[in-house]
Amino acid sequence: MKDSGMMKKIKFFESMGFGVLLLVLILILSVIGTVLPQGRAPQFYSESYSAYMAQLILSLGLHRIYTSVLFAGLFTALSLNLLLCSTVRLGKIVKKMRNVPDTSALVRLGIYPLGKQKADLNLFKGICRLYGVSGIQKHKHRNGVYYFSKNKLGHFGSWFLHLGIMLVILFYIYGQATFFTGDVYGVPGEAMPLEGTNYRTEIKEFDVQYRADGSVSQYTTKLELLDQGGRKLVSGSLNVNNPLRYNGYSFYQTGMGWAADCKIYKGAELIKSGILYEKAASHVPDEKIGIALMRFYPDFAATENGFVTQSDRPNNPAMLYAVYYRNELVKMDIVKPGDAIKWNQYSFGIDEFRRYTYLQVNKMQGQLGAALGGLLMLGGLLLTFYFKPGILAVMQQDNGLVIYGSKEIAAMENNKVRDKKIRLFLNKKEEGIDVR
Amino acid sequence: MFGEKQGFLAALILYSLAALAYITFYISKRLKYSAYGSWLVRAGLLFHTGALAMRTVQTSYLPLTSQYEFATSFAWGISLFFVGFELRYKIRTLGVFATPLILIVTFYAALQSSEIRPLMPALQSKWLVVHVSTAVLSYGSFAVACAVSIMYLIRDKIKEDDFTRAHMPQLSILDNISYKAITFGFFMLTLVIITGAIWAERAWGRYWQWDPKETWSFITWIIYALYLHVRLNRGWRNKKAAWYAIIGFASILFTYIGVNTLLAGYHSYGLIYWPWL
């Protein structure tokens, strides 16, 4: 009884009905994910929806649907369904592939008078060619019936497809679970560690290439990757669509901005020096003083609509800065780079604007497995739709040549035209004309 | 001088006239109008191909990078598949249902800005050509499946007479044509998703990010995967399959137009939500 209960469960988990149900649920959740704002703070949902809806969204994890337990559970169940289904079906497919059916299990395609000629293997092969069953395919002979088969691998079409989907899902989940992401940025000459690894990076060059019309054609960074001891591991150029790769880590050109040298003085004493990035601040915690580079205008213009930059070339540079003291804004203005900025006993020097590069660093494992899954899916689809297996059985009887075919052969197009061709072929054979 | 714009306009006019000719054929039941429709679509396709070729020469890249370019290529794809299917199956009434789809997408293209913009760095990839051109073929094939399915439902509804017997194929043939178009479209859609994933990995660092466009391609893929499952294993054919093919194409249109327009503000404005819920 227990076994039968277990069998019932396995049968349910491997059934197509269960697979279809899972696909429908995944589809519904995917649609919800595109219309429901994702990744917002819980407060957003409480304020935007009714109390009941907000509770439902948050408790089911619909606000982070694609990383929710529910979504992952459905994909895991789908993988299980595909695994069981593939395992159970494998034996059946192999059996079907090897099986030589009795003619009673095939569709009779036609009877053709043979006249005085005697049917032989060559004549059968000639008939097979007219059905697209090539002569190089293996044939079997049983009880006077010659069996020819085509596209035997086609039996595995949907099996490969399912296996491919399963691999894509499993390797995607593995990739997500072990995903590493980080970033490095800086102006040429700057070095920084890649957090979470034992590597250090050094930006050697950053270049923006322009076309004649002024539009950007490419952003290119020259990067060097070093180990903790400063030994060079790899160096090279990377740009958009062309990452630099090392040991599973990929460096992507994802952004850029402006940065400048920044010096902070207290009276005549230099108390801080470094690089100041746009939309960032430089602080001296002991003094509770800081300066933020709010915006850099490479080609500054004051218009009716406010301050704008007319291009991204440094034709008329200007910057908007803000000075903070004890976390309070104390001064804000627009000045030219290098202009003196003073507040009380403090002075600030911001100069030498240049572009900095921003690189995203990812390491996603299992990509090869997912790619293999994708290939299997494509191969499976090709086999399923365009390499359908078929069996042709040909035999000589008293009333002539009888041809049987599997349902795939019977469903082939142009069977009427083929019928005429077979008659013509047999007539020519009888007349002794060499037909190949 | 005859350029890309004139070529596109000529194609638009020829497609409109073709649709008119096919509809006249269907109403008047006079065969000559279907022949006119057929030749007009072919002429339209010729001008359309010329327009796309001229744009390619002008920009030095395939016209697959903007809303206008994809729309005009999509319309070209439907037109190409329609002409192919019409020649292959010799169904005179197919144009009555396919040319309006060609027209809708061509008009949509006409409403978009056709301004030629320099290719931004993110689009400078050989994967763009593979990814988007397979999308054109996939969508074009699904559009033909949709047109044939509409034809199926109408053929099923109307009384059979000499005209339908002569010019509208048997329901089983229509069902089979729609299935074949869907199988090709599905294979291409799988290729679209896989090539898109490869490109996304090279450009963004992740091959799948559940971006609305990706997600809707995936949703469409599931819809057609379900169609193939229930058709091959549960014998869902004929009327049910025809309705399903139409729903599938609605999903294609949403993936293409709906996501770009309705969910366009997803990243910057925090997407659409329904506060009344």
Chai-1 contact restraints between the chains, C-beta under 6 A:
chainA,res_idxA,chainB,res_idxB,connection_type,confidence,min_distance_angstrom,max_distance_angstrom,comment,restraint_id
A,M16,B,N233,contact,1.0,0.0,6.0,A-B,restraint_1
A,V20,B,H229,contact,1.0,0.0,6.0,A-B,restraint_2
A,L23,B,I222,contact,1.0,0.0,6.0,A-B,restraint_3
A,L23,B,L226,contact,1.0,0.0,6.0,A-B,restraint_4
A,L27,B,I219,contact,1.0,0.0,6.0,A-B,restraint_5
A,L27,B,I222,contact,1.0,0.0,6.0,A-B,restraint_6
A,S30,B,T215,contact,1.0,0.0,6.0,A-B,restraint_7
A,S30,B,I219,contact,1.0,0.0,6.0,A-B,restraint_8
A,T34,B,P212,contact,1.0,0.0,6.0,A-B,restraint_9
A,T34,B,T215,contact,1.0,0.0,6.0,A-B,restraint_10
A,P37,B,G270,contact,1.0,0.0,6.0,A-B,restraint_11
A,P37,B,L271,contact,1.0,0.0,6.0,A-B,restraint_12
A,P37,B,Y273,contact,1.0,0.0,6.0,A-B,restraint_13
A,S48,B,Y273,contact,1.0,0.0,6.0,A-B,restraint_14
A,S48,B,P275,contact,1.0,0.0,6.0,A-B,restraint_15
A,Y49,B,L277,contact,1.0,0.0,6.0,A-B,restraint_16
A,M53,B,L277,contact,1.0,0.0,6.0,A-B,restraint_17
A,Y66,B,W210,contact,1.0,0.0,6.0,A-B,restraint_18
A,R211,B,P118,contact,1.0,0.0,6.0,A-B,restraint_19
A,S215,B,P118,contact,1.0,0.0,6.0,A-B,restraint_20
A,Q218,B,P121,contact,1.0,0.0,6.0,A-B,restraint_21
A,V240,B,P121,contact,1.0,0.0,6.0,A-B,restraint_22
A,V240,B,A122,contact,1.0,0.0,6.0,A-B,restraint_23
A,N241,B,Q124,contact,1.0,0.0,6.0,A-B,restraint_24
A,N241,B,S125,contact,1.0,0.0,6.0,A-B,restraint_25
A,N241,B,R202,contact,1.0,0.0,6.0,A-B,restraint_26
A,N241,B,A203,contact,1.0,0.0,6.0,A-B,restraint_27
A,Y252,B,G205,contact,1.0,0.0,6.0,A-B,restraint_28
A,Q360,B,G205,contact,1.0,0.0,6.0,A-B,restraint_29
A,N362,B,G205,contact,1.0,0.0,6.0,A-B,restraint_30
A,G374,B,I194,contact,1.0,0.0,6.0,A-B,restraint_31
A,M377,B,T190,contact,1.0,0.0,6.0,A-B,restraint_32
A,L381,B,F187,contact,1.0,0.0,6.0,A-B,restraint_33
A,L381,B,T190,contact,1.0,0.0,6.0,A-B,restraint_34
A,F385,B,T183,contact,1.0,0.0,6.0,A-B,restraint_35
